[in-house]
Amino acid sequence: MPASRQSTRTRRYSVNSLEGQRGTLRTTKETLHGDISIRDRLHHFTLAWFTCTMSTGGIALLLSQTPHRFRGLQVIGDIVFILDIVLFLSFCCALIARFTMFPKTMKSCLTHPTESLFIPTFWISVVNIISNMQQYGVPHTGYWLVVTLRVLFWIYAALTFCIAIGQYYFLFTGKPLTVQNMTPQWILPVFPIMLCGTLSSLISPSQPPYLALPILVAGITFQGLGMLIAAFMYGPYLSRLMTSGLPNPNTRPGMFIAVGPPSFTGLALLGISDDLGRIYPNYTTISGVSDPSIIPDVFRILALSVAIFLWATAFWFFSISLVSTLAGALGKQVVFPNVGFTIATINIGNALMSEGILWVGSAMTILLVVIYLFVGASHVRAVYKGHILWPGKDEDHDQ
């Protein structure tokens, strides 16, 4: 074996003494500019990869709800959902392999200021799978899946609430962050628990009314938590944009994350209002309400008004993010937050019985699918070219 190749295989990392007494691991020049093994590439498989399954699951969910359907669309949705499950399991295996071969990376990824912010993408991928189980699985299976979804909802709600507390506690007590470095990624820790609202609106129609009501109440509760935390974050975020300007062009696609909270809040409220008619007044009422039959109608009107109110906010963030991204990083997009924006548009169109709004939703669906395919192809190319899964190129680059 040539000496240069042997050096590349046996000396993957060297310690740079100038980095301090602890010595940060650095990749040798030979490794940076030559071939590295699969083992070395897995060393840099970060949590950010779950943004791929987050978006894939979102596309499957969007295809199940797009208004103008054609023959075979359901099959395409089934295929995308299966692809999402396969990718999710593959990424979990890759991450387990990374932690097994490099045990220290488990702790570092949970405390790293950049990679740790992508922990919520794992849970968002999970909620997408649960949501698609309802959309694609329940119509073709027995009551056992309905029970399973109910159990998964409460487990998911408990775990993501703990994540929202734990991760923000780490951010509050870790290295101080400045407004100048503020990004919408700071919203991500509360994103998974916020999505309980959307999940509750999806699974409640298949649940018995007396069991659906607690799920819907929990959905409203956690949706409110997520939306308010996001609203609190918007202040420093806009202050950062006004005082420090736009983010680095390579990170501007992350601005689309700000589209998510108002979009999913409107979506959740409209979805919850759809199911209240079979619960009130048939199975229960609210203290102090003399005519329980008006409860679904009042909530529906309020939900639609709030959804339209929030849609404009989401559209403004979408427009700012789109212009900024096109100006600095053409071709890079974040798909998942715009899935919520699109479905919210479709649901508003259904509520207003507006064919024009529904066609806008269909056009947005087509555009998102095209962007998803383009970004997916670019992602594969980046792996092949060594732009990601490569020393010094991923979210763990300064570990």
C-alpha positions as CSV (number, residue, x, y, z in Angstrom):
1,M,0.0,0.0,0.0
2,P,1.4,3.4,-0.9
3,A,2.6,5.4,2.1
4,S,0.3,8.4,1.3
5,R,-2.8,6.2,1.4
6,Q,-1.6,4.4,4.5
7,S,-1.1,7.8,6.2
8,T,-4.6,8.8,5.2
9,R,-6.1,5.6,6.7
10,T,-4.1,5.5,9.9
11,R,-3.8,9.2,10.7
12,R,-7.4,10.5,10.3
13,Y,-7.1,13.1,13.0
14,S,-4.4,15.2,14.6
15,V,-4.4,17.4,17.7
16,N,-3.9,21.0,17.1
17,S,-2.0,22.3,20.1
18,L,-2.9,25.9,19.3
19,E,-6.6,25.2,20.2
20,G,-6.0,25.1,23.9
21,Q,-5.0,22.7,26.6
22,R,-7.9,20.3,25.8
23,G,-6.8,20.1,22.2
24,T,-9.6,20.1,19.6
25,L,-9.6,17.2,17.1
26,R,-8.7,18.4,13.6
27,T,-8.6,16.5,10.3
28,T,-5.3,16.1,8.6
29,K,-4.6,17.8,5.3
30,E,-4.3,14.4,3.6
31,T,-7.8,13.4,4.8
32,L,-9.4,16.7,3.9
33,H,-8.2,16.4,0.3
34,G,-8.4,12.7,-0.2
35,D,-10.8,9.8,0.1
36,I,-12.0,8.8,3.6
37,S,-13.8,5.7,4.8
38,I,-17.5,5.2,5.4
39,R,-16.6,5.0,9.1
40,D,-15.1,8.5,9.0
41,R,-18.1,9.9,7.1
42,L,-20.5,8.4,9.7
43,H,-18.5,10.3,12.3
44,H,-20.0,13.4,10.9
45,F,-23.6,12.2,10.5
46,T,-25.4,14.8,12.6
47,L,-28.9,15.3,13.8
48,A,-29.5,17.8,11.1
49,W,-30.1,14.9,8.7
50,F,-33.6,14.5,10.2
51,T,-34.6,17.7,8.4
52,C,-34.8,15.4,5.4
53,T,-37.3,13.1,7.0
54,M,-39.1,16.1,8.5
55,S,-39.7,17.4,5.0
56,T,-40.4,14.0,3.4
57,G,-43.1,13.3,6.0
58,G,-44.5,16.8,5.4
59,I,-44.8,16.2,1.7
60,A,-46.6,13.0,2.3
61,L,-49.0,14.8,4.7
62,L,-49.6,17.5,2.1
63,L,-50.3,15.1,-0.7
64,S,-53.0,13.5,1.5
65,Q,-54.8,16.8,1.9
66,T,-54.3,18.6,-1.4
67,P,-57.8,19.6,-2.8
68,H,-57.5,18.9,-6.5
69,R,-56.8,15.2,-6.7
70,F,-56.1,12.9,-9.6
71,R,-56.0,9.1,-10.1
72,G,-52.8,7.7,-8.6
73,L,-52.2,10.6,-6.2
74,Q,-53.0,8.4,-3.2
75,V,-50.5,5.8,-4.4
76,I,-47.8,8.5,-4.7
77,G,-48.6,9.6,-1.2
78,D,-48.3,6.0,0.0
79,I,-44.9,5.7,-1.7
80,V,-43.6,9.0,-0.2
81,F,-44.8,7.9,3.3
82,I,-43.0,4.5,3.0
83,L,-39.9,6.4,1.8
84,D,-40.1,8.6,4.9
85,I,-40.2,5.6,7.2
86,V,-37.3,4.0,5.4
87,L,-35.2,7.2,5.6
88,F,-36.1,7.7,9.2
89,L,-35.0,4.2,10.2
90,S,-31.9,4.5,8.1
91,F,-30.9,7.7,9.8
92,C,-31.6,6.3,13.2
93,C,-29.2,3.4,12.4
94,A,-26.6,5.7,11.1
95,L,-26.8,7.8,14.2
96,I,-26.6,4.7,16.4
97,A,-23.5,3.6,14.4
98,R,-21.9,7.0,15.0
99,F,-22.5,6.9,18.7
100,T,-21.3,3.3,18.9
101,M,-18.1,3.9,17.0
102,F,-17.4,7.4,18.5
103,P,-19.0,7.3,22.0
104,K,-18.0,10.9,22.9
105,T,-20.0,12.3,20.1
106,M,-23.3,11.4,21.9
107,K,-22.6,13.9,24.7
108,S,-21.2,16.5,22.3
109,C,-24.1,16.4,19.9
110,L,-26.5,17.1,22.8
111,T,-24.5,20.0,24.1
112,H,-23.1,21.5,20.9
113,P,-24.5,25.0,20.3
114,T,-25.3,24.2,16.7
115,E,-26.1,20.5,16.4
116,S,-28.2,20.4,19.6
117,L,-30.6,22.8,18.0
118,F,-31.5,20.1,15.5
119,I,-32.7,17.7,18.2
120,P,-36.3,18.8,17.5
121,T,-36.1,17.7,13.9
122,F,-36.0,14.1,15.1
123,W,-39.3,14.6,17.0
124,I,-40.9,16.5,14.2
125,S,-40.0,13.6,12.0
126,V,-41.8,11.4,14.5
127,V,-44.9,13.5,14.6
128,N,-45.0,13.4,10.8
129,I,-45.0,9.6,10.8
130,I,-47.8,9.5,13.4
131,S,-49.8,11.9,11.4
132,N,-49.3,9.9,8.2
133,M,-50.3,6.8,10.0
134,Q,-53.7,8.4,10.5
135,Q,-53.9,9.6,6.9
136,Y,-52.7,6.5,5.2
137,G,-53.1,3.7,7.7
138,V,-56.4,4.1,9.6
139,P,-58.6,3.9,6.5
140,H,-57.1,0.5,5.6
141,T,-56.6,-1.1,9.1
142,G,-58.6,-2.1,12.1
143,Y,-59.4,-0.3,15.4
144,W,-56.1,-1.4,16.8
145,L,-54.3,1.4,14.9
146,V,-56.8,4.0,16.3
147,V,-55.9,2.9,19.9
148,T,-52.2,2.9,19.0
149,L,-52.4,6.5,17.7
150,R,-54.1,7.6,20.9
151,V,-51.4,6.1,23.0
152,L,-48.6,7.5,20.8
153,F,-50.2,11.0,21.0
154,W,-49.9,11.1,24.8
155,I,-46.4,9.6,24.8
156,Y,-45.3,12.1,22.2
157,A,-46.9,15.0,24.1
158,A,-45.1,14.0,27.4
159,L,-41.7,13.5,25.8
160,T,-41.7,16.7,23.7
161,F,-42.9,18.8,26.6
162,C,-39.8,17.5,28.5
163,I,-37.6,18.3,25.4
164,A,-39.0,21.9,25.3
165,I,-38.1,22.4,29.0
166,G,-34.8,20.6,28.9
167,Q,-33.4,22.2,25.8
168,Y,-34.3,25.7,26.7
169,Y,-32.9,25.1,30.2
170,F,-29.6,24.2,28.4
171,L,-29.7,27.3,26.3
172,F,-30.5,29.5,29.3
173,T,-27.6,28.1,31.4
174,G,-25.1,27.4,28.6
175,K,-22.8,29.8,26.8
176,P,-24.6,33.2,26.6
177,L,-26.2,33.9,23.3
178,T,-26.4,37.4,21.8
179,V,-29.2,39.0,19.8
180,Q,-26.7,39.6,17.0
181,N,-26.6,35.8,16.6
182,M,-30.4,35.3,16.9
183,T,-31.8,32.9,14.3
184,P,-35.3,31.3,13.9
185,Q,-33.7,28.0,14.9
186,W,-34.1,29.2,18.5
187,I,-37.8,28.5,18.0
188,L,-37.1,24.8,17.2
189,P,-37.1,23.4,20.7
190,V,-40.8,24.3,21.2
191,F,-41.8,23.2,17.7
192,P,-42.4,19.5,18.5
193,I,-44.8,20.1,21.4
194,M,-46.5,22.8,19.4
195,L,-47.3,20.3,16.7
196,C,-49.5,18.4,19.2
197,G,-52.2,20.8,18.0
198,T,-52.0,19.7,14.4
199,L,-51.6,16.0,15.5
200,S,-54.7,16.2,17.7
201,S,-56.8,17.7,14.9
202,L,-55.7,14.9,12.6
203,I,-56.3,11.9,14.9
204,S,-59.4,13.1,16.8
205,P,-62.0,12.2,14.1
206,S,-61.1,8.5,14.3
207,Q,-61.3,8.5,18.2
208,P,-64.5,8.0,20.2
209,P,-65.9,11.4,21.2
210,Y,-65.3,11.0,25.0
211,L,-61.6,10.2,24.2
212,A,-61.2,12.7,21.4
213,L,-62.1,15.7,23.7
214,P,-59.1,15.4,26.0
215,I,-56.9,15.1,22.9
216,L,-58.3,18.2,21.4
217,V,-58.0,20.2,24.6
218,A,-54.3,19.1,24.9
219,G,-53.8,20.1,21.3
220,I,-55.2,23.6,21.9
221,T,-53.1,23.9,25.1
222,F,-49.8,23.0,23.5
223,Q,-50.5,24.8,20.3
224,G,-50.9,28.0,22.4
225,L,-47.7,27.3,24.3
226,G,-45.7,26.9,21.1
227,M,-47.3,29.9,19.4
228,L,-46.7,32.2,22.3
229,I,-43.0,31.1,22.8
230,A,-42.5,31.7,19.1
231,A,-44.1,35.1,19.3
232,F,-41.7,36.0,22.2
233,M,-38.8,34.9,19.9
234,Y,-40.0,37.0,17.0
235,G,-39.1,40.2,18.9
236,P,-35.4,39.5,19.3
237,Y,-35.3,38.0,15.8
238,L,-36.7,41.1,14.1
239,S,-34.5,43.3,16.3
240,R,-31.5,41.3,15.1
241,L,-32.5,41.8,11.4
242,M,-33.0,45.5,12.0
243,T,-29.7,46.1,13.8
244,S,-27.4,43.4,12.2
245,G,-28.9,42.8,8.8
246,L,-29.7,39.5,7.1
247,P,-27.9,36.3,8.1
248,N,-25.1,34.7,6.1
249,P,-26.4,33.7,2.7
250,N,-25.8,30.0,3.4
251,T,-28.0,30.1,6.5
252,R,-30.8,32.3,5.1
253,P,-33.1,29.3,4.2
254,G,-33.4,28.8,7.9
255,M,-35.5,32.0,7.9
256,F,-38.4,29.9,6.7
257,I,-38.7,28.4,10.1
258,A,-40.5,31.6,11.2
259,V,-43.3,30.7,8.8
260,G,-44.2,27.6,10.8
261,P,-45.7,28.7,14.1
262,P,-48.5,30.9,12.7
263,S,-49.2,28.5,9.9
264,F,-49.5,25.4,12.1
265,T,-51.5,27.3,14.7
266,G,-54.1,28.3,12.1
267,L,-54.1,24.8,10.7
268,A,-54.6,23.3,14.2
269,L,-57.4,25.6,15.1
270,L,-59.3,24.9,11.9
271,G,-58.8,21.2,12.2
272,I,-60.0,21.1,15.8
273,S,-63.1,23.1,14.9
274,D,-64.0,20.5,12.3
275,D,-64.4,17.8,15.0
276,L,-66.2,19.7,17.7
277,G,-69.7,19.2,16.1
278,R,-69.8,15.6,17.0
279,I,-68.7,16.3,20.6
280,Y,-70.8,19.3,21.6
281,P,-73.6,19.1,22.6
282,N,-74.0,15.3,22.0
283,Y,-71.6,14.1,24.7
284,T,-70.7,17.1,26.9
285,T,-71.1,20.8,27.4
286,I,-69.2,23.7,29.0
287,S,-70.1,25.2,32.3
288,G,-72.0,28.5,32.0
289,V,-73.1,28.0,28.4
290,S,-76.9,28.0,28.2
291,D,-77.1,26.6,24.7
292,P,-74.4,24.0,24.1
293,S,-75.4,23.6,20.4
294,I,-73.7,26.9,19.6
295,I,-70.3,25.8,20.9
296,P,-69.1,24.3,17.6
297,D,-70.3,27.2,15.5
298,V,-68.7,29.9,17.8
299,F,-65.4,28.0,17.9
300,R,-65.5,27.6,14.1
301,I,-66.0,31.3,13.5
302,L,-63.2,32.2,16.0
303,A,-60.9,29.5,14.5
304,L,-61.4,30.8,11.0
305,S,-60.9,34.4,12.0
306,V,-57.6,33.6,13.9
307,A,-56.4,31.4,11.1
308,I,-56.8,34.2,8.5
309,F,-55.3,36.6,11.0
310,L,-52.2,34.4,11.4
311,W,-52.1,33.5,7.7
312,A,-51.1,37.0,6.9
313,T,-48.3,36.9,9.4
314,A,-47.0,33.6,8.0
315,F,-47.2,35.0,4.5
316,W,-45.2,38.1,5.5
317,F,-42.5,35.9,7.0
318,F,-42.6,33.7,3.9
319,S,-42.1,36.7,1.6
320,I,-39.2,38.1,3.6
321,S,-37.6,34.7,3.7
322,L,-38.1,34.1,0.0
323,V,-36.7,37.4,-1.1
324,S,-33.7,37.1,1.2
325,T,-33.0,33.5,0.1
326,L,-33.3,34.3,-3.6
327,A,-30.9,37.2,-3.1
328,G,-28.2,35.3,-1.3
329,A,-28.6,31.5,-1.6
330,L,-30.7,30.6,-4.7
331,G,-31.7,27.0,-4.8
332,K,-31.7,26.3,-1.1
333,Q,-35.0,26.0,0.7
334,V,-36.6,24.7,3.9
335,V,-39.6,22.6,3.0
336,F,-41.4,21.7,6.2
337,P,-42.5,25.1,7.6
338,N,-44.0,25.8,4.1
339,V,-46.0,22.6,4.3
340,G,-47.9,24.0,7.2
341,F,-48.4,27.2,5.4
342,T,-49.8,25.4,2.3
343,I,-52.2,23.1,4.3
344,A,-53.4,26.1,6.3
345,T,-54.1,27.9,3.0
346,I,-56.1,24.8,1.8
347,N,-58.1,24.6,5.0
348,I,-58.9,28.3,4.8
349,G,-60.1,27.7,1.3
350,N,-62.3,24.8,2.4
351,A,-63.7,26.9,5.3
352,L,-64.6,29.8,3.0
353,M,-65.7,27.5,0.2
354,S,-63.4,29.4,-2.1
355,E,-62.3,27.6,-5.2
356,G,-59.8,30.3,-5.9
357,I,-58.0,29.8,-2.6
358,L,-58.1,26.1,-3.1
359,W,-56.3,26.5,-6.5
360,V,-53.7,28.6,-4.8
361,G,-53.2,25.8,-2.4
362,S,-52.9,23.3,-5.2
363,A,-50.3,25.5,-6.9
364,M,-48.4,25.8,-3.7
365,T,-48.4,22.0,-3.4
366,I,-46.9,21.6,-6.8
367,L,-44.3,24.2,-6.1
368,L,-43.3,22.5,-2.8
369,V,-43.0,19.1,-4.5
370,V,-40.8,20.6,-7.2
371,I,-38.6,22.3,-4.5
372,Y,-38.5,19.1,-2.5
373,L,-37.2,17.1,-5.5
374,F,-34.7,19.7,-6.4
375,V,-33.3,20.0,-2.8
376,G,-33.3,16.2,-2.6
377,A,-31.2,15.9,-5.7
378,S,-28.9,18.7,-4.5
379,H,-28.5,16.8,-1.1
380,V,-27.4,13.6,-2.8
381,R,-25.0,15.6,-4.9
382,A,-23.6,17.3,-1.9
383,V,-22.9,13.9,-0.2
384,Y,-21.2,12.6,-3.4
385,K,-19.0,15.8,-3.7
386,G,-18.0,15.7,0.0
387,H,-19.8,19.0,0.8
388,I,-21.5,17.3,3.7
389,L,-20.7,14.1,5.7
390,W,-17.1,15.3,5.6
391,P,-14.7,16.6,8.2
392,G,-15.2,20.3,8.9
393,K,-18.3,20.5,6.7
394,D,-21.2,19.6,9.1
395,E,-22.9,21.0,12.2
396,D,-20.3,19.4,14.4
397,H,-17.4,21.1,12.6
398,D,-16.0,22.9,15.7
399,Q,-16.3,19.9,18.1
